[in-house]
């Protein structure tokens, strides 16, 4: 009963994080910082999505990679259905693809490093998974190359100085992707705090339980 309840909580948390991120990624940050328009480089979704990697890593630590993949697939399925209701179909497709592949890569890397120092598996796994997630999401969601699956966002494909700082210009979504990954790297470090705090509470289950036997 306890294990089933824990898995349900992880799945619900995953769903909440992804659905919220699908909505927030459509809203660029307002205002300016040091003369740089924040809307040119960052969306609100960059701050919420990295929590998904924390959920995945805690599941992996407690129940192992097999159960973690089940939680990812369950969260992916429910989240995509909700995403089609609260976001554009193109955003939903981009988010679902990026989420699934990025999280599965995180699980694989985490599992290979789980016997190293406590921080290596969650940090390295989330950074590598985040890199793949960022590349897939922003290119599918905003690049004109993928316009066949949905209309282009006019604001996203306008040329603007890269990161609002450099003379060279690129479509605005490129700066979003670079800034998004920068925030994910920062958040990956921040997420080590709750991960480390919960390590003593969410201890690995016996192998027989993790395997579902």
C-alpha positions in Angstrom: 0.0 0.0 0.0 2.8 2.4 0.9 4.7 1.7 -2.3 1.6 2.1 -4.4 0.8 5.4 -2.7 4.4 6.6 -3.2 4.3 5.8 -6.9 1.0 7.6 -7.3 2.4 10.7 -5.6 5.5 10.6 -7.9 3.2 10.3 -11.0 0.9 13.1 -9.9 3.9 15.4 -9.1 5.4 14.6 -12.6 2.1 15.4 -14.3 1.7 18.7 -12.4 5.3 19.8 -13.2 5.0 19.1 -17.0 1.5 20.5 -17.4 2.5 23.7 -15.6 5.7 24.0 -17.6 3.8 23.6 -20.9 1.7 26.6 -19.9 4.6 28.7 -18.5 6.9 28.2 -21.4 4.5 30.3 -23.5 5.1 33.3 -21.4 8.4 35.2 -21.8 9.7 37.0 -18.7 8.7 40.7 -18.5 11.0 43.6 -17.9 14.7 44.1 -18.5 17.9 43.3 -16.7 21.1 45.3 -17.3 19.4 46.7 -20.4 18.5 43.2 -21.8 14.9 42.4 -22.5 14.2 39.3 -20.5 11.4 38.3 -22.9 14.1 37.9 -25.6 16.0 35.2 -23.7 13.8 33.4 -21.2 10.4 32.0 -20.4 8.8 31.1 -17.0 8.9 27.4 -17.9 12.7 27.3 -17.5 12.2 27.6 -13.7 9.5 24.9 -13.2 10.5 22.1 -15.6 13.8 21.1 -13.8 11.7 19.9 -10.9 10.7 16.9 -13.1 14.3 15.6 -13.0 14.2 15.8 -9.2 11.0 13.6 -9.2 12.6 11.2 -11.6 15.8 10.9 -9.6 14.0 10.4 -6.3 11.9 7.6 -7.9 15.0 6.0 -9.4 16.8 6.1 -6.1 13.9 4.6 -4.1 12.5 2.1 -6.6 15.1 1.6 -9.3 15.2 2.4 -13.1 12.4 0.0 -14.1 9.8 1.7 -11.8 11.2 5.2 -12.6 10.5 4.5 -16.3 7.0 3.5 -15.4 6.5 6.8 -13.6 7.9 8.7 -16.5 5.7 7.0 -19.0 2.6 7.4 -16.8 3.4 11.1 -16.2 4.2 11.5 -19.9 0.8 10.1 -21.0 -1.3 12.1 -18.6 0.7 15.2 -19.1 0.4 15.1 -22.9 -3.3 14.7 -22.7 -3.6 17.7 -20.4 -1.1 19.6 -22.5 -3.3 19.4 -25.6 -6.1 21.0 -23.5 -4.0 23.9 -22.0 -1.4 24.5 -24.7 -1.2 24.4 -28.5 -0.8 21.0 -30.1 2.7 21.8 -31.3 3.8 22.7 -27.8 2.2 19.5 -26.5 4.1 17.4 -29.1 7.4 19.2 -28.5 7.0 18.9 -24.7 6.0 15.3 -24.8 8.9 14.2 -27.1 11.5 16.2 -25.2 10.2 15.1 -21.8 10.1 11.4 -22.6 13.5 11.2 -24.2 15.2 13.6 -21.7 13.8 11.7 -18.7 14.7 8.3 -20.0 18.3 9.5 -20.7 18.4 10.9 -17.1 17.3 7.5 -15.7 20.0 5.7 -17.7 22.8 8.0 -16.7 21.6 8.1 -13.0 21.6 4.3 -12.9 25.2 4.1 -14.2 26.4 6.6 -11.6 24.3 5.6 -8.6 27.2 4.1 -6.8 29.4 7.2 -7.2 29.3 10.2 -4.8 25.8 11.0 -3.8 25.6 14.2 -5.9 27.0 12.8 -9.2 24.1 10.7 -10.3 21.3 13.4 -9.9 23.5 16.3 -11.1 25.1 14.7 -14.2 22.0 12.8 -15.1 19.8 15.9 -15.0 22.3 18.0 -16.9 22.7 15.5 -19.8 18.9 14.9 -19.8 18.2 18.6 -19.8 20.5 19.2 -22.7 18.6 16.7 -24.8 15.3 18.0 -23.6 16.2 21.6 -24.5 17.4 20.7 -28.0 14.3 18.7 -28.8 11.7 21.0 -27.2 12.8 24.4 -28.5 13.5 23.1 -32.0 10.2 21.2 -32.4 8.2 23.9 -30.6 9.5 27.0 -32.4 11.8 26.3 -35.3 10.2 26.9 -38.7 11.6 23.5 -39.8 8.8 21.9 -37.8 6.0 24.2 -39.0 4.2 21.2 -40.5 3.0 20.2 -37.1 1.7 23.7 -36.2 1.9 27.4 -37.0 5.0 29.3 -36.2 5.1 31.7 -33.2 5.8 35.0 -34.9 7.5 36.4 -31.8 9.7 33.3 -31.4 11.0 33.4 -34.9 11.8 37.1 -35.1 15.5 37.9 -35.3 17.0 39.4 -32.1 20.5 39.9 -30.7 21.6 36.5 -29.2 20.9 36.6 -25.5 20.1 40.3 -26.0 23.8 41.0 -25.7 25.7 40.2 -28.8 25.8 41.9 -32.2 25.0 38.6 -33.9 21.3 37.9 -34.3 19.3 34.7 -34.4 15.7 33.8 -34.1 14.5 34.6 -30.6 13.8 30.9 -29.7 17.5 30.2 -30.0 18.3 32.6 -27.2 15.4 31.1 -25.2 17.0 27.6 -25.7 20.4 28.8 -24.6 19.0 30.7 -21.6 16.7 27.8 -20.7 19.6 25.4 -20.5 21.6 27.9 -18.4 18.7 28.0 -15.9 18.4 24.2 -16.0 22.1 23.9 -15.1 21.6 26.3 -12.2 18.4 24.6 -11.1 20.2 21.2 -11.3 22.6 22.5 -8.6 19.7 23.9 -6.6 17.8 20.6 -6.8 20.7 18.9 -5.1 19.5 20.5 -1.8 16.1 18.8 -1.6 17.6 15.6 -3.1 20.2 15.5 -0.4 17.7 16.4 2.3 15.4 13.5 1.2 18.1 10.8 0.8 17.8 9.6 4.4 14.0 9.5 4.1 13.6 7.9 0.7 16.0 5.0 1.0 16.4 2.4 -1.8 13.9 -0.4 -1.5 15.0 -4.1 -1.5 15.8 -5.4 -5.0 12.8 -7.7 -4.9 10.4 -4.8 -4.4 12.1 -2.6 -7.0 11.7 -5.4 -9.5 8.0 -5.6 -8.8 8.2 -9.2 -7.5 
